């Protein structure tokens, strides 16, 4: 696996520091193997009223957004997402350093692609559609507590579970991928996290979602630990409007599965429709995360049954 930034999880180019967060190159993380295609994004939308490029920190199909500078609740065209999601899917699917990207075809080569230099000479791509602007790059999400790469389990679209092998922190994220016309299966980020209480907002500040004690909020983090009860509360980006300096966009992650439409297009151009079908066959044969869980469960049952049969015979002989 390609090393990722120790601070934000974005893939590092071969030389230099992180293009996404600006961190000096330290000791990079090596993320775990995963079947999911992951792309980290920082998103902004241009406010209709004041022209400010306000953070958009979630995959939201509701058709509305709030400017953090002027506070205007406004209509947001969801078709902007549908136009950019295929390109976002292609980034982790086709990025280098392997010429074929995330997978290879035994008969046809699609190299080089437009993203072949990702993870080599660059790590971030800029995309835009209408009022939506996105900076995106391949990588792997990190634990919000200890910054270690997390393990990812998805058993149904829209629900992503992560587990940190370092500190043991578990998290659950929810989204509605059915609102969009692209095979995105989930999103990982503070706005999508559902296993933490939302902080309560009062006229003079924020209160812990668990015990009601005052929270110290500076706008730089979306998860804030209570100094009294140690519970972690979630700050929604909408709650940060009115700050003297609006916060920058947060880094969050889109999760895709299977070949991107760009890969299918490249294969069709050089090999015909039958190669598109070969991709479908390969995806069908690939075990899913649920298959993995089932195999573990079946193995455990088999061991338990075997022990139940063998132990009485052992005591009888003894």
Helices and strands as residue ranges (DSSP letters): E 3-4, E 29-30, E 37-46, E 53-55, E 64-66, E 73-75, H 79-94, E 125-129, E 132-138, E 150-156, E 159-164, E 170-174, G 177-179, E 184-188, G 190-192, E 200-202, E 205-207, E 214-215, E 223-225, E 232-234, G 237-240, E 252-256, H 261-271, H 273-285, H 289-317
